[in-house]
Amino acid sequence: MKAGLSIDQNPSFNVLGLDITVTDLSHASQQIIDWADDSIGRFICVRDVHGVMLSVNSPRLLQLHQKAAMITPDGMPLVWLGKLTGHKIGRVCGADLMENLIMQSQTKRLRHYFLGGKPGVAETLAKTFCEKNPQTLIVGVESPPFREFSAQESDAMIARIKASGADIVWIGMSTPKQEIWMHRVYKSLGVTLIGVGAAFDFHSGQVARAPLWMQKSGLEWLHRLVSEPRRLWRRYLILAPKFVWKVLCQKMTIGKRL
């Protein structure tokens, strides 16, 4: 795999067409905090095997990732691939990034906006973080409709976010809806948008997260599969093996060129 540079000059490595950022939880959090000092619109994709495979099968989704300021390695397979290419890299999943960044950003008084989840989830999420630390600044919460937004609905959300004065907008709409919307609006908002999907459910208590040992050993997928088999069986039993095969083919192709 060939190293490259992302839009904010972060080193990266290529996995099936996606330039995964070489980073870890601490570095990613600090960089996002530093970005709050300017008014440049950015969006961040948190990628696991499922997200990579959706991108492989969708030229539109694959292309919009080229504009992302950061594509973090959520799934452990991406972390392992990064280490195999010689990079110092750590897992940066949505739930961990959200908690770490919100707790760290209190020193700079950064303002957060929660956009996503089922009705009531964003409110519960805000309450959860404010209970952890009353200094947390949550300036807006809303649960948008699951269907596609109309242009008027999207413009109204943009207006509410701007009016809130948010520095960071956390988006839990699931992939690829959240990525498509972030790509569509990030320039007009001028803040950092982060698509974290299931992190809303984890932190609000809607879904139980895997034990820490499973997270670190790359087995969180098994916990999620057992917890939600009907919804996730295809993701882990079909897309994951396809991912392994495609990565092996990519490595063999690159090896032949060298």
C-alpha positions in Angstrom: 0.0 0.0 0.0 1.2 3.4 -0.9 1.3 6.3 1.5 -0.4 9.5 0.6 -1.5 12.9 2.1 -5.0 13.9 2.9 -6.5 17.3 2.6 -5.0 18.5 5.9 -1.6 16.9 5.1 -2.0 13.9 7.4 -0.1 10.9 6.3 -2.3 8.1 5.1 -2.3 4.6 3.6 -4.6 3.3 0.9 -7.1 0.5 1.6 -9.3 -0.4 -1.5 -9.3 3.2 -2.7 -9.7 4.9 0.7 -6.8 6.9 2.2 -7.0 6.0 5.8 -5.4 8.6 8.0 -2.4 7.6 10.1 -3.5 8.7 13.6 -4.6 7.5 17.0 -7.2 8.6 19.5 -5.1 11.3 21.2 -3.7 12.8 18.0 -7.1 12.8 16.2 -8.8 14.5 19.2 -6.1 17.2 19.5 -6.1 17.9 15.8 -9.9 18.4 15.8 -9.6 20.7 18.8 -6.9 22.8 17.0 -9.2 23.1 14.0 -11.7 25.0 16.1 -9.4 28.0 15.9 -10.3 28.6 12.3 -13.5 28.9 10.3 -12.8 26.2 7.7 -15.5 23.7 7.1 -14.4 20.1 7.4 -15.9 16.7 7.7 -14.5 13.5 9.2 -15.4 9.9 8.2 -15.0 7.2 10.8 -14.4 4.0 8.8 -14.7 0.4 9.6 -14.8 -2.6 7.2 -18.4 -2.1 6.5 -17.9 1.5 5.6 -14.9 0.6 3.3 -17.0 -2.0 1.5 -19.9 0.3 1.0 -17.5 2.8 -0.6 -16.0 0.1 -2.8 -19.4 -0.6 -4.2 -20.4 3.1 -4.6 -18.3 5.3 -6.8 -20.2 8.4 -5.4 -19.4 7.4 -1.8 -15.8 6.5 -2.6 -15.2 9.9 -4.4 -16.6 12.1 -1.6 -14.1 10.6 0.8 -11.4 12.4 -1.1 -12.7 15.6 0.4 -12.7 14.4 4.0 -10.2 16.1 6.3 -9.7 12.8 8.1 -10.7 9.2 7.6 -10.1 7.5 10.9 -9.4 3.8 11.4 -12.4 2.5 13.3 -12.2 -1.2 12.7 -9.2 -3.2 14.0 -8.6 -4.7 10.6 -7.7 -1.2 9.3 -5.4 -0.7 12.3 -3.7 -4.0 11.6 -3.3 -3.1 7.9 -1.8 0.3 8.9 0.7 -1.4 11.2 1.7 -3.9 8.5 2.7 -0.9 6.3 5.0 0.4 9.0 2.8 3.1 10.5 2.3 4.0 14.1 -1.5 3.9 14.3 -4.3 3.3 16.8 -8.0 2.6 16.6 -10.2 5.7 16.4 -13.8 4.6 16.6 -16.7 6.9 16.8 -17.8 6.2 20.4 -14.2 6.6 21.7 -13.5 9.8 19.7 -16.8 11.3 20.9 -16.1 10.8 24.6 -12.4 11.6 24.4 -12.9 14.8 22.4 -15.8 16.1 24.4 -14.0 15.6 27.6 -10.7 17.2 26.3 -12.4 20.1 24.6 -13.7 21.5 27.9 -10.5 23.4 28.5 -11.1 25.4 25.3 -14.9 25.6 26.0 -15.8 24.1 22.6 -19.4 23.9 21.8 -21.0 20.7 20.6 -24.1 19.9 18.5 -25.8 16.5 18.4 -27.6 15.7 15.1 -29.0 12.2 14.8 -30.5 9.2 16.4 -34.1 8.2 17.1 -36.4 10.7 18.7 -35.1 11.5 22.2 -31.6 9.9 21.7 -29.8 13.2 21.1 -31.4 14.7 24.2 -30.3 11.7 26.3 -26.8 11.9 24.9 -26.5 15.5 25.9 -27.8 14.7 29.4 -25.3 11.8 29.7 -22.2 14.0 28.9 -23.4 16.9 31.0 -23.8 14.5 34.0 -20.2 13.3 33.4 -19.0 16.9 33.5 -21.3 19.9 34.0 -18.8 22.1 32.1 -19.7 20.3 28.8 -21.2 22.8 26.3 -24.0 21.2 24.3 -25.6 24.0 22.2 -28.0 22.0 20.2 -29.7 18.6 19.8 -32.1 17.2 17.2 -33.2 14.0 15.6 -33.7 14.4 11.8 -36.1 12.2 9.9 -34.8 8.8 8.7 -36.0 9.4 5.2 -34.1 11.6 2.7 -34.2 15.3 3.6 -35.8 17.9 1.4 -33.7 20.9 0.4 -35.8 23.0 2.7 -35.2 20.6 5.7 -31.5 20.5 5.0 -31.3 24.3 4.8 -33.2 24.6 8.1 -30.8 22.3 9.8 -27.9 24.3 8.5 -29.5 27.5 9.8 -30.1 26.0 13.3 -26.5 24.8 13.5 -25.1 28.2 12.5 -27.3 29.9 15.0 -26.2 27.7 17.8 -22.5 28.7 17.4 -21.4 25.1 17.5 -17.7 24.3 16.9 -18.2 20.6 16.4 -21.3 18.8 15.0 -21.6 15.1 15.8 -23.7 13.3 13.3 -25.4 9.9 13.9 -27.4 9.1 10.8 -25.6 5.9 9.8 -23.6 5.3 6.7 -23.8 6.4 3.9 -26.5 9.0 4.7 -24.3 10.9 7.1 -21.3 11.0 4.8 -23.4 12.2 1.8 -25.0 15.0 3.9 -21.7 16.1 5.5 -20.1 16.3 2.1 -23.0 18.4 0.8 -23.0 21.0 3.6 -19.5 21.2 5.2 -18.3 24.2 3.2 -21.4 26.3 4.1 -21.2 25.5 7.8 -17.6 26.3 8.4 -17.2 23.9 11.3 -16.0 20.4 11.8 -18.6 17.6 11.1 -18.0 14.1 12.5 -20.0 11.1 11.4 -20.1 8.7 14.3 -23.2 6.5 13.5 -23.8 4.1 16.4 -21.9 6.2 18.9 -25.2 7.9 19.7 -26.8 4.6 20.7 -23.8 3.5 22.7 -23.5 6.6 24.8 -27.2 7.1 25.3 -27.5 3.5 26.5 -29.7 2.4 23.7 -27.2 -0.3 22.7 -24.7 -2.1 25.0 -21.1 -1.9 23.8 -18.8 -4.9 23.8 -16.4 -5.5 26.8 -13.1 -3.7 26.5 -11.2 -6.9 25.9 -13.3 -7.6 22.8 -12.8 -4.1 21.5 -9.0 -4.3 21.8 -8.8 -7.8 20.3 -10.8 -7.0 17.3 -13.9 -9.0 18.4 -16.3 -6.1 18.9 -18.0 -7.2 15.6 -18.9 -10.5 17.2 -20.6 -8.8 20.1 -22.6 -6.6 17.8 -23.5 -9.6 15.6 -24.8 -11.6 18.6 -26.7 -8.5 19.9 -28.3 -7.6 16.5 -28.1 -10.6 14.2 -31.0 -9.7 11.9 -29.7 -6.3 11.2 -26.0 -7.0 11.1 -25.5 -10.6 9.7 -24.9 -9.5 6.2 -22.3 -6.8 7.3 -20.2 -9.3 9.2 -20.8 -12.6 7.5 -20.7 -11.5 3.8 -19.1 -8.1 3.5 -16.2 -8.9 5.9 -15.0 -12.0 4.0 -15.2 -10.0 0.8 -13.1 -7.3 2.4 -10.4 -9.8 3.3 -10.4 -11.2 -0.3 -10.2 -7.7 -1.9 -7.4 -6.6 0.4 -5.4 -9.7 -0.4 -5.9 -9.1 -4.1 -4.8 -5.5 -3.7 -1.6 -6.5 -1.9 -0.8 -9.1 -4.6 -1.4 -6.5 -7.3 0.8 -4.0 -5.7 3.5 -6.7 -5.0 3.6 -7.5 -8.7 4.1 -3.8 -9.6 7.1 -3.4 -7.3 
